[in-house]
Amino acid sequence: MRYEEQYSANFDPEIARRLQGVMSEIPPGSEVSLEGEPNYIIHGWQQHHRTSEEIIWTLRQILPRNNIKVSRRFLLDDYNLGKNNQGEGTDTNPEALYSHAVQLKNFMMVAPSQFCWESDYIEPALRAIEQLDQEGRVVRQNGHVVLVGRRPIVLATTNNGQINPSCAILDSCFQAENPSEIAILVHSREFSHQQTEMRMVNQAIGGGQLTHVFINIFTKRETGSISTILLTTREGETHKLF
């Protein structure tokens, strides 16, 4: 039995009920993109990705009922290539990375419409940092490039003159490329801080406007249930849906 068939046979009505509340926030005919749990090459597929996949699968079933066009974007982190929990390094050969990406894709219940590598956003991130610097929005301190504001955010680290963008600005540039009106992002609640920083950086790059409406669905890894659902308007106002 295929993964999605196994899930549909044990469809979780509670998850579907929670997600129905999301439906009321999305106008019929909208274009919506779905994004799941971060995929780090160094760690591979992990059990908590299953909950993310189940929610994305459920959204893929219910959103088209309102004539909503749905796509899925898949970001693979080939940028943070340290060592995994066993102390093993990662083969950075392009063929090995591609093979690894294909293996991850085989676990996914909804095939991606767009497949992206995080390293592709290094140059856009550097340009965004330069733009914010020219606007007087960043400071350099203790080897970090920091976005100033009510909540300072590290945009990059510096080492011997080289600027290494942070996940917050790389993810912001990835989101800025998203053509959809609404982005639904499904993550474990451990990523809530990271998601807040991503939205704040995205808004700073956009001159005060987010690139689109964000709906963040956070889950509990230990139970596989939905923890919180947040909606953030393009003006940056966040409301709790659940």
N, C-alpha and C positions, 0 to 999 in steps of 0.2 A: 504494500500500500504506500502510495506517495505521501510525502510530508503533508501537503495541503489537504489530501483526502483524509488522512488520519485526523487532522484538526477539525475539518468540517463535520466528521462523524461524531466529534465530541465538542461541538460548538458551544462556547461559553455565553449563555444568554445575559449574564451580568455585564460582561464587557460590552456586548452589543447595546444593552440598555444605557450604559454610561455614554457610549459614543453617539447615541441618538441625540443627546443634548448638543453635541457638536454640530449636528446637521442643521439645527435651527439658526446657527450663526453664519451659515454659508449660503449666500443667495443662489437660487437655481441658475444654472448656466455658467457658473464660475469655473475658472481653471484652478485646480488644486494640485500641489505636489506633495508627495509623501516621502519622508526620510526616516530611517530607522536608527537603531543603536549604532554608535561609532564602531567601525571595523578597523582594528589595528592589525597590520600584518604580523607584527611581532607576537601577538597573542592568539591570533586565529579566531575561529568560531567558538563561542562560549555559550553555556547553557542559558544565560540571561538574554541572549539574542532571540531565543524562542518566543518569549513574551512579546517582544517588539514585533516579530514577524506575525504573530497571531493578530495583533491589533491592526497592523497594516493590511493583512488579509481581510479582516472584518471591514475596515474602511473601504477597501477596494470593492467589497460587495454592496455596501449600503449607499455610498456617495453617488454612483451613477443613477440611482433611482430619482434624484432631483435634477437630472440632466447636467450633472457636474462632471466636467472632464478631469480625469485623474491620470497623473503620471508619477513615476517614482524616480528619485535621484539617489544615487549611491556613491558615497564618498569613501574612498579607501585610503587609509593613512599609511603612505609609504615614506613619510617625512620623519617621523619619530622612530627611527630604526636602531633602538638600543639593544639590550639583551632581554630575553623573556625570563619568566620565573625560574627556569632551569639553567639560566646563565648562558643560554645558547644565542648566538648572533643570527642575523637574517641575511640570506643570500640576496644581494641587491642586483643580481643579473636580471636584465629586463625580462628574459624568458621565464625565469624563476618567479618573478613578481607577477607576471601575467598568469602563470599556472596557478599560483596561490589565489589570485583573484577569481579564477574560474571555479576553484574548489569552494570558495566562499559563496559564490553565486548559486552553486548547486544546493545550498542549504536554504536559499531564499524562497519564500512562498509566493511572492509577487516579483516578477522579473523587472529589473530596472529599465526605465526608458532612457536614462542617461547615466553613464559610468564615468566617474571622475577620480583623478589622483590628487591627493592633497599637495604634492610637490608642484603641481601645475599652477598653484595660486601663490607661489613665493614671489614672483615678479609683480603681480597685481598688488600683493600686500606691501611690497617695498614702495611701489608708487603711491599707495594710499598713505603710508607713513610720511612720505615726502610731502604730500598734499597737506596733511594735518600739521606737519612741522611748519610749512609756509604760512599756515593760518594761525600759528602760535598756539596750537592745541596740545603740543607735547613738550615734555621736559626729559632731559637725560640725567640719570642719577644712579650711581652704584652699578654701572654696567647694564642699565635697563633703559629702554625708551618707553615712557609712561604717558598715557592719555590722561590729561588733567581734567578735573571735573568733580562733581559731588562724590564720585567713587572712582579713584584712580585705577587705571587698568594697564597692566604691562602689555605693550604691543610687540616688544622684541627685546632680545638680549644682544649685547655687543661683545665681540671678542676679537681683539687685534684689528679693529676697524671694520670687521665684518658684522653685518646686521642679520640676526636670525629671527624671523617673525614668529610670534606666539600663535598658539592654536586659536585664540580669540579672533585675531585679525585674519588668519587664514580661512577660518570658517565663515567670517563675515564676508570675505571676498567670494567665497563659494556661494553664499546665499545671495549676494548682490547680482550674480549671474543668472539667478533663477527667474525665468520669465513669467511664472505663475502669479496670480493675484493673491493667493493664500498658500502658505507653507505650513503643513502639519508635520511636526517633528516629534518622534516617539523615542524617549530616552528613559533610562533608569533615573530615579530621583537623585542619585549621586551626581548627576550631571546638571542639576538645576543652577548651581552657581556659574558653571561654564556657559550655560545657555543665556543667563542674564548678561554676562559680559559680552557674549557674541552680539546680542541685540543692541547693547549700548554702543559698541564699536560700529555696528552696521548703521545706526542712527547718526553717529558722528560723521562717518564717511559720506552719508547721504545728505548732509547739511541740515540735520534736524528731523528728517523723515526716514522711516524704515523703508526698505525696498518693497516690502509687501506686508500683509497681515500675517502674524505668527500665531499658530495654535500649538502650544507645547503640551504634550501628554507625557506625564511622568509616571513610572511604574515602580512597584515594590519588587525587588529581585527575589526576596525570600518567599513571597506568596504568589507572584505572577499576576497580581491584581493592579488596577489603576489607583495611583496615589492622589494625583492632582491633575487638573486640566486648566491651563491658563490661556487666555487670549490677549494678545498685545496688538493694539491698533498701529497704524502707520505713524501716528503722532507719538508713539511710545507709551501709551497708557495701557497698563496691564490689569485685566479683570479675571477673577477666578470663576470658572464655569463649574468646577467640581473640586 
